[in-house]
Amino acid sequence: MNIFCTIDPSTSSVGKLQRGHQWVSYFGDVIFLHSLKSVSHRSEAVLHLSSSLLQARDCCCVFTDHADCAAGQRAVEQMLKQPPTAQHSRTFDYVLVADKVDDEMDQKSQRQKAFVEQLEKKNITVTKIVHDDKVFFGLRAPREMFEDYQYLLKVSDSCNWCGDVRGAVTQATRIRIIHFILHQTFINTGGDLIIILSDHHCCNCIFGCFTVSTCVFSPCRYYFGEKVALYYLWLGWYTKLLVPAAVLGVVVFLYGLAFFNTSPLIKEVCQSNITMCPRCDKRCPPWQLSDTCLYAKVSHLFDNEGTVAFAMFMAIWATLFLELWKRHRARYVSKWKVYDWCEEEEELIMEIVSDPFCKPKQFRHSYLRSTVVLILVTLMLMLIIGLAHALVVFRVVAAPLMSECQWEFLRDHANPVAVMFGAVLHYLTIQIMTRVNRWVSLKLCHIEKLNSFAATERSFTVKMFTFQFFTLFSSLFYVAFFLGRINGSPGNYVRIAGFRLEECHPSGCLTDLFIQMAVIMLLKQTLNNIFEFIVPWLKNCLSRNTAKKLERKCGYCYRKACRDEQGRVEPCDICKLRDWLRNYHLANTDAFSLFNEFLEMVIQFSFTTIFVAAFPLAPFLALINNIFEIRLDAIKMVRLERRMIPRKTNDIGVWTKVLEAIGVLAVIANGLVIGVTSDFIPRLVYRYRYGPCATGAAHTHCMQGYINDTLSTAFMKLTEPDRVITQCSYRDYRNEDYTLTSQFWLVLAVRFAFVILFEHVVVVCKFIAAWFVPNNPIQVKNDRLHDKLARLKEEFR
């Protein structure tokens, strides 16, 4: 067993461990516990971690063995369950920070004083410490406040099954109650009251494993609350189920790679002497089909028979993932005693605790407000779609300009390069519009004036995801379903600002969609992870100096109150400030911090399922990203950000409905991608209707001549330096007079028939899978039945 622990170097437990045990090495602020094979040594290590290291101010341990991780989990659970009165020293439930105002008659100072007086009227003890230009207010709530909370939980309709109705109130619950009371104290402080949380003994203590393991979730919920624990539970489950999808996606990719050099379609392109029509009207010369041999090979990697089966698998996979997730969630929320928890009901309870004479916020519905919100949402979606059109215009203009470029490589690969530049520009648009979408969503929620924070959060989630979905996928839908299909024909081209619309490559349009998805997915996942981690890490590194000075000052402090390890003690002001400043200089968090993590993962889920037929490697990239995402998110929450307000809940909320909608949309989109975007149907029609095998030709591959069959001929006079070209080819099913051929209508009919058949078959499979896998395991139902019976018997006695 290897155990790595980062702890506060000033804690006395470091020396205690070093003196008592040979298997401990100490390097700066890292403790390394050497390999332990003996069972007694393993138990001793875990015991001393729970009794010594967990008393440190700042501790993060990683176990490489599941059994030891479970042992460490139990130690952390016992510690986090303890009320502040049972811990090593007295803690504060909440810490507020405000700007220091020297003039007591200043309006800002008066409002700060009025706010503190309002808190004291509610019997909240306030400890004030001044440091430099900041004023810290440590808050401790009275015991009676939490007793009232427990009693109201007990008599409530939905929350009475929770474990908080009896026993000690955990620190996470105390923080949640005080946070609500602070926001219900309607006095404007005038300054920036920056809220930080102080949990003196275990400010950053959490256990984790190198594998995606369940051992992290129980300690996580005691410290961060059930909402964060459910996020990691969902993310871990999603990552586990990505494994079979990633493996099958790699197999489909390798299947295309196996026929990379032997496919007759690729040979036909690479060995062709067909002259293609110019890509633009001015200065674009005719080009040879064989010049795009590499493009044809890449197209075959992602546009082959395997993608059809893979798309069907991913549609069913999305349903199974959701159904199995519901079962997985049920086990944990039942274990945590929050199965029937209602956030709105808890808000009512906390309102009564804050003000016994409060009045409920009435449910309201205004048709005028709803109409205004609907109109504004429609206008916002039109703006987002307009930006997608702007990206189309960019590509339409960029491709012919690059075709006229003097650089041979850029001239020969004008279309793919334009697609890549468009994808990068799309990514930049996403980054800008994310901030705009957030601001607009918040303003729309304010217009609605909902009666609870939970309802506001649901409304915000739906609006923000809708805006983000259109921002990310509008351009992809154009590439998938419109590119190369509305560009017209020679002599009758569709134009924008005088430029012809783009055309698909003779090998198909799927590669354009693949390039767009790959660039956006790689850039979004990689750069987002880098910035999300690096920015708070740099901020944390730059702001350590003040807290370190206080550490050195307190290291020579001889006051027993700072060093006594027996009973309840009151730390000196230096010790308080040391912890408070460390938390104050961490990156800020707010009510929607966890929302950002959920949104990132749900958008990734959309990429993984909706257009997976065009990018079979998407699940594999998502799996690699999530392996790092779990660790980076944990490090960021534990070490680099202020503690989020612990929220109690029993589900991931409206995200479940969003994921179900994505699953349905994935069926439709993949059916359309295979039937409309890919060349699967034209190849199928050619094989059984027009190809050599259909006409009875022997010793010839069934797909021989397919590329030439998809090309039409245009008659025009084009003068080259060494020759005169009288005809060229373009991709379409047209006669010499540019009218559509009967083959076009047959292919179109088969396309629509396939889409309808594919969607109905997959939807039926989804319903069967949802029916076959019940949401709640039988064990959970029986456990809840026994728990309810035991509780009723106890009340009856």
N, C-alpha and C positions, 0 to 999 in steps of 0.2 A: 504494500500500500504506500503510495506517495501522497503527501498532503502539502499543499502550498498555502500559506496564509500571509496576507498583507495586514499588518497591524500597526497601531500607533507605537513608535519606538520608545516613547517616554513611559509606557505602562510598566508597572513593576512585574507583571506576569512574564515579560520577556526574560528578565534575569532569573525568575523563579524556574522557568522551563530550562534555561541554559544550565543552571547549577544542578538541577535534579536529574537530567536525562542526557545520555550520550548521543541520542538520535536526533538532536536538535542542532541546526546551524542557523546563524543569524547574519543576514546580509542587509544592511541598511534598514529598510522598513519591510523586509520580506523574511518570513520564517519558513525554512524548509525542513520538513520532517522526513528523515531518510527512510528508505525502503524497510518495511516492517513485515516479516513473515510470521513471526510468532503471534498466536492468537492473544496471549496475555499482553504483549506489547501493543497490538492493535487496539485492544480495549482500553489500555492505559492512555494511548494517544488521544482517542476520542474523549475519554473522561477528562483529561487535562485541558482539551480544547473547550469543552463545555464549562469547566469550572474556572479556568484561568483566562484563556484567550477571549472568551465571550464577555469578560468583564472589561475588555479594552474599549476605548472610545470608538475605534474604527477598525472593523475586522471583516475580511472577506476570505473565505476558505473554499478550496476546491478539492474534492475527493475524487480519486480515480477508481474507486471500487464502490459498487452499488450498495453492498451491505454496510460499509462504513459511512456512506452518504446517508443511509437511513438512520444510522445511529446518531450522526451529527444533526440530522433533521429533528430527531426527538429532543435533543439537547436544546436546539434553538427554539423549538415550539414551546417547551416549558418556560424558557426565559421570556419569550415574547408574550406569553399568556399572563405573565405576572403583572399585577397592577403596579403603578409607580411606587406605592407605599411599601411594596415587598422587595424592591430592587435595592441595589447597592447604595445609591444615593438618591436624594430627592430630584425629581425631574420636573420640567415645565411642560405643560400641555401644548403651549403655543408661544411663539416669540414674534413680536412685531418690531419693525424697524422704521424709524422716521427720521427726517432731517432735523438736526439740532438748530433750535432758534434761540438766540441769546436774549432777545427782547421779549420779556414775558407779556408785554402789552400787544405784541404783534398778533394779528388775526389768526395766523397759522398756529401759533403757540396756544392761543385760547381754544381753538377747535381741537387741538390734540389733547389738551387738558379736559375738555368737555367729553371727549370720546372715552378717556380713561375713567372719568367719573361715572359715565353710564355703565361701564363694565363693572366697576366696584359696587354699583347699586344692585347688580345681579350676583353679588357675593363672589366675584372673581378676584382673586388676589393678584395684584400687579406689582412686579419688582422692576424698578427702573435703574438702568446702568447707562452712563454717558461715556462714549468713547469717540474721541476726535470730533468729527462733524456729524455723528450719528447718535441717536438715542434708541436703546434697546429696551423693550418692555416684555418681561417674562410673565406669562399668564398661568395661573393654577386655578382650576375650577373646583368648587366645593363638592364634597361627596354626595350631598343631598340632590344635586342636579342629576347625577348619574343614577341615583336610586329612583328618581322620578322617571327617568328614561327607561329603566328596566321594568318598572311597574306598567308603564304605558305599552311597552312591547308585549308584556304578558297578557294584557286585556285587548290587544289589537286583533284584527281579523286575519291578517296574512303573516304577520311577523312573530306570532306567539310561539312558533316552533323553533325559533332561533336559539342558539346556545347562549346568547347574551342576556337572556331573561333571568338568569340566576348566576351566582358566583361573581368573581371580580370582573370589573370592566377593563378590557384591554386598552393599551395605549392607543391603538389605531382607532378604536371607538371614541375615546376621549377627544382625540384630535378632530374627528369628523363632527362631533357635536359642537365643540368650541368654534370650529370653522363656520358652521352654520349660524351660530349665535353672533359671531362677529359681523357676518354679512346681514344679519337682521337688526343690528344696532345702527339706527339711521342717524348717525352724526357724521358729517363730512369732516375728515381730519385735515383737509387742506394740503397735505403733503403726500408724497408717495409712501404709503405704508406697505413696505415690502414684507410679505409673510414668509417666515421660515419656521421650520419645525425642529424641535429639540427633543431627542430621545437619548439621554446622556450615556446610557450603558451600551446601546446597540444602534448607534446612529446609522451605520452602514454595514450591517451584518446579515449575510445571506449565504446559504450553502448552495452549491451547484455542482453538476457533474459534467465530464467531458462529453458524454453522450446525452441525447435528448431523453432525460429521465424524469419520472414523476416525483422524485424525491425533493425537488425544489419547491413544489407548489404550496404545500402546507406552511412552511416558514414564510414563504412569499406573501401569503394572504394575511398572516398575522402582522406583518410589517407594512406592506403596501396596500392591503385590503383585497377583497375578493375580485374586484374589477381588474386589477393588474394581474392577479393570479390566473384569472380566466383568460386573459390575453396570452400569457405564456402557455397555458394549457392548450389553447386553440392553436397557437403557433407551433408548439411541439407536435401536436397531432397532425396538423397540416404538413409539416416537414416530414414526418414519418410516412404518411400516405403518398408523398411525392416520390418516394423511392421506386415503387413499381411503375409509376407513370414515367419517371426519368429513364429507367432501364428500358422500357418498351420504346420510348422515343429515340434512344440511342440505337436500339436494334433496327428501327425503321430507317434511321440515317445510314447505318452500316449496310442495310439492304440496298439503298440507292448507291452507296459507294462501291458495292460489290460489282455492279454493272456499269461502273463509271466509264470504262473504255470499250465495253462490248455491246452497249445498247445500239440498235440500228438507227434510232432517232438521232443519237449523238453523232454517229458516223455519217448520217445523211447531211447534217449541218456542216460538219468539219470537212467533208470531202465534196461539198457542193460547189458548183460554178455558177450559181444563180446570182443575177444582179438585182439588187433591191433598190426600190425607189428612194430618192433623197428624203432626208428627215425634215428638211425645211425648204422654203421656197427660194431663199437667196444664198448663193455661194455654198450650199451643201451638195457635195457631189454624190452620185450613186455609190453604193457600197456593196461589197461581196458578202453573201451570207456566211461564208466560211470564216470571215473575220471575227465572228461572234462564237467561235467554237467553245471557248472557256465559259461564256454565258450559258450556252446550251448544257454544258456539263453540270454547272451549278444548279440549273433549273431541274435537272433530272434527280438531283439529290433530294429535293423536297417535293417534287411533283411526280410521284410514282404510285403504284397500286397499294403500297403499304400505308400511305397516308389516309386512305379511306377507312381501313380497319382501325387505325390509330385514332382518328377523329371520333368514330363511334365509341371506341373504348373510353376516350376522355369524357365524352358526354355522360356515359354511365358512371364513370369514375367520380365525376362531380356530384352526382346524386348519392352514391355510396359514401363519399366523404362526408356529406352533410348529415346523412342518416346515422352513420357511425359516430360522428361528432356529437350528435344529440344524446346518444347512449353514453359516450365518454363523459360528457358534461354532467349528465344525470347522476352518475356515480359520485362525482366529486361534490356537487352542490348538495346532494343528500348527505354525504359524509360531513360537510361543513354546516349542516343544519340551516341552509338558506333556500331550500327547494321551493317554498311558497313565498319567498320574500318579495315585498312590493316596495319599490323606491318611493313612490308617491305617498304611501302610507307612512313610511319613516319620516318623510319631510313634514307631514302633519304632526307626528310625535315630537320632532325637534322644534317645531314652531311653538307647541305648548310648553316645552321645557324652557324655551327662550322667553316666552311671554304667555303666562296662564290665561290672559284675557284677550288673546289674539283672535282674529276673525279669519275664517278660511278664504282662500282665493277662489272666487267663483269661476266655474267653467263658463267660458264665453265663446260665442261664435258670431262673427260679423261677415255677412256676405260682401260688404264693401271691402273689408280688409282682405278677404280671400280673393276677391276679384283683382285687387291691386297687386297682391302677391303673385297671382297667376300671370297677370300681364307682364310684370317685371321679370319673372322667371322666363317667360317666352322671349322677351327682348334680349335677355342675357344669353339664351341658347342661340338666338339668331346671330348675336355678336360672335359667339364662339364658332358657329358654322361659317360665318363670314371670314373669320381668320383662317379656317381650313381652306376656303376658296382662295384666299390670298396666297397660301402655300402652293395651291395648284397653279396659280398665275406665275409664281416664282419658278416653278419647274417648267412650265410651258415656255417661259422666256429664257431660262437658263440653258435648256437642252440645245436649242438651235444656236445660241451664242457660243456654247462650247464646241458645237460642230464646226464652227468657223474659226476655231482657235488654231494658232500656229503649232502648238505642242501636239505632236502626233498621238501620244497616248490619250490625252484629253479629247482629241478630235474623234478617235476611234471608239472611245467608251463614254460618249457624251451623255447618253441616257442613264446608265448606272451611276455615273458621278453626280448627275443632277438629282437622282433619287437620294443619294447619300447626303448631299448638301441640303436637300429638302428635309431629310430626317433630322439632321443636326439643328436646322432652323426650327423645326417642329419642337425639338427638345427645349430650346431656348424659350419658345412661346409657352410651353408647359410651365416652365419655372416662373415666368412672369404672371401668367394667368392663375397659377395656384394662389398667389397672394391676393389677386383681384377677386377670385372666386370666394376665398375665405371672408373677405370684407363684405361682399355682397350678401353672402349667406347669413352672416351675423346681422346685417341690417334688416334682412327679410324676416328673421326670427324676432327682431325687436318690433317690427310692424305687427306681427301676429299676436304678440302679448299673451303668450301661453301661461298657464297657471302654476307650472312647476318646472324645476330645473331638468328633471328627467324628460318631460315633454319637449322642452326647448332643445335638449341634446338630440332627441330623436329627429326633430324637425331639421336641425342644423345638419345632421348626418345625411339625411336624404337629399337635401339641397346641395350640399358640398360634393357628395359623391356624384350626383347627376351632372353638375357642372364639370367636375374633373373627368368624368367618363366621356362627355362630349368633347372636352379639350383634347384628350388623349386619342380618342378613337374616330373622330370625324375624318381626319386625313386618311386613316387606315381604311375606313369604309369606302372612301373615294377610290383608293388604290385597288381595293378588293373587287368592287362591283361596278365601277364606272370607267376606270382607266382602259383606254383602247377600245371602248365600245360605243363612244359617242363622238369619235373624232372624224367621222365621215369617210369619204372615198376620194380618189383623184378627180380633180375638177370640181369637187363639192365638199371641200374640207371645212370643218367647224373651226372657227378662229376666235381668239381672245386677244384684243389689242393688236390685231394684225398677225399674230403668231398662231400657227397650227397647234391643235391639242396633241398631246403625246400619243404614241402608238406602242402597243405591246410588241415584245420580241416574238419572232416566229416560233420560239420554243414555249411561249406562254407568258402570262402576266404574273404568275405566282412568285417569281423571283423578286419582282419589285416589292410585293407585299412582305416577303421574307426580309429584304434589306431594310425596309422601313421599320419592321418590328425589332429586328436584331439591334439596330442602332439605338432606337429609343429605349429598349429594355436594358441593354448593356450600360448605356450612359446614365439612365435614371437610377438603376440599382447601384452601380459602382460609385458614381459621384455623390449620390444622396447619402450612402453609407459613410463615405469619406468625410463629407461636410458635417453630417450629424454627429460624428464622433470627434473629429479634429477640433471643431470650433469650441465646444465646451471644455475639451482637454486643454487647449491652449489658454483659455480663460482661467481655468483652474490652476495651471502652472504659473501664470503671471500674478495671481492673487494670493499665493501662499505665504508671502513674506510676513505680513502682519500677524497672522496666526502663529507662525514659527517664532517670532519675537516674544509673543506671550508665552509660548511653550518654554522657551529658555528662561524667561523670568519666573515662571511658576516652578521650574525644575529645581530651583534653589529656595523655594518657599518652605519654611519650617512650620507652617500652620497645620495642626493636626487635622483640621476640617477638610483639608485637601487630600490627605493621605490615609485617613482612617478607613479600614476595610470592614469594620464591624458595625452593623445597624445602619439606621438612617442618619445621614449627615447632610449638611448644607455646604456645597462647594463654595470656595471663595469667589469673588468677582472676577479674578483673573481666569480661573477655570471655566466659569460661565462664558466669559467673553471669548475664550479660546474656541470653544465649541460653536458658539453663536457666529463668530466671524468666519469660521471654516464653512459653515452652512450658508452664511450670507454671500460669500464670494463664489458659491457654486452657481451653475447655470440655472436660470429661472424656469419654473414649471407653472402651468396653469390648468384650468379645468379641461382643456382640450389637448393636453400633451399626449395622453394615451390615444386620443382620436387620430393624431398624426401617424402613429405606429400602425393602427388598424387600417387607416386609409391606404398607407403604402402597401400593406400586405394584401388587401382586397383588390387593389389595382393590379398587383402582381398576379393574383388569382385570375383576374379577367384576362390578362395577357396569356396565361397558361392554358386557358380553356376556350376562349372565344375564337381565336384564329390559330389554334394549334395545328390545324391541317396544313397551314403554310409554314409553320416553324416547329417541327417535332422536337427540337432541342430545347424548347422553352421550359418544360418541366425540369430538365436537367440543370439549366442555368438557375432556375428558381430554387432548386434544392441546394446548389452550391451557395447561392446568396443567403438562404435561410440558415445554413449552418453557421455562417459568420454573423448573420443578423441577430440570432438569439444571444450570442455571446456579447456582441457590441451593445445591444440594448440593455442587457443585464449590467454590464460595466458602466454604461452611461447613467442608468438609474441609480446604481448603488454608489458610484464614486464621483460622478461629474455633475449631477443635477441635484437640486433640492428635492427633498422627499415630497412626492405627490400626496394630495389629500387622500387618505384611505377611503375608498368607496365600497359599500357592501351591495352586492347584486347577485343574481342567480343565473345570469345569461350574458352573452355578448351583445344583447339588445337588438336593435333594428338591423345590425349587421347580418343576422341570420336570414332575414327577409331579402336583404340585398344579395347575399350569396345564392339564395334560391332563384332570384331573378336572373342572376348571371348564368346559373346553370341552364335555365330555359333559353336564354339568349344564345348560349354556346351551341345548343342544338340547332337553332335556326341559322346562326352565322356559319357554322362548319358545314351544314348542308348546302348553303349557298356557295361557300368557298369551293367545295368539291364539285358541285354541279355547275356553277357559273364561272368561277375564276380559274380553276385548274383545267387542264386538258384531258381529264379523265374521261369525260363523256365523249368529246370528239374522237378520242382514240378508240373508245369502245365501239362507237358507230362505225368508224373506219374499219376496224378489225372484222366486224361481223356483217358489214353492208357493202363497203367499197374496196376493201383491201385485197391482197392476193389470195388470202385464204377464202374470202367470200366468193371470189370468181373462180375458184378451183385450181389456182396455180400451185404447182408442186415445187418442192425444194426451195421455197422462198419464205422468208420470215413474214409473219402476218402483218407487221407494221412497216414493211418496206414501202417507201414512197409516201409515207404519211405527211412529212413536212411539205413536200411539193403539192400534196392534195389540199393543204390548208392555205395555199398562196393563190392569189389571183393576179392577172396580168393587166397592166396599164400600158396603153400605147401613147408614147410621147417622144419627141425628138430632143435628146440630150447630147450636147457636144462636149467631148472630152479631148484633152490634148492629143491623144493618140488614136481616138476612135470616135464614132458617132453611134449613140445608143438610141434605138427606136422603140424599145419596150423594156419595162422593168416590172418587178413583182412586189406585191404588198400583201399583208396578212388579212384575209377576209374570204368569204364565200360569195363571189360575185361573177356575173357573166361579163362578156366583152363590153356590153353596153352599161355596165355597172349596176345592173339589177341583181337582186339577191337570188341565189340558186336554190333549187329544191333541197339540196343537202343542208343549207343553212336552216331551213325550217324544220327539217327532220332532227338536226342536232338540237335546236331550240326546244322542240317538243320533248325530246328525251331528257334534256336538262331539267325542265320543270317537273317531268314525271319522277326523275330521280330525287329531286329536292323534296317533293311531297312524300315519296316512299321512305326516304331516309329519315325525315323528321318524324313520321308516324311510327316507324319501327323503333327509333331511339326513344321517343316519348313513351311508348308502351313499355319498353325495357326499363325506363326510369320509374314509371309507376309501379311496375312489378318489384323493382329493387326497393322502393320506398315502402311498399306494403310488406315485403318479406323481412325487412329489418325494422323491428319496433323501436320507437324512440326511447323507451325506458326498459332497462333490463329487469327481468323478473326478480332478481335479488334486491334491486333498489325498491321495487314495489313492496316486497315482503318486509324489508327493513323499515320502511316508512310506516307500514301497518303496525309492526310491533312497537315502534317508537310512539306512535299516536296512542296505542292501547296503554302502554306504560305510563304515558303522561296523564291520560284520563283517569287511570286508576290512582295515580298519585294525587290528583286534584280531588278525587272522590273521597280519599281517606282524610 
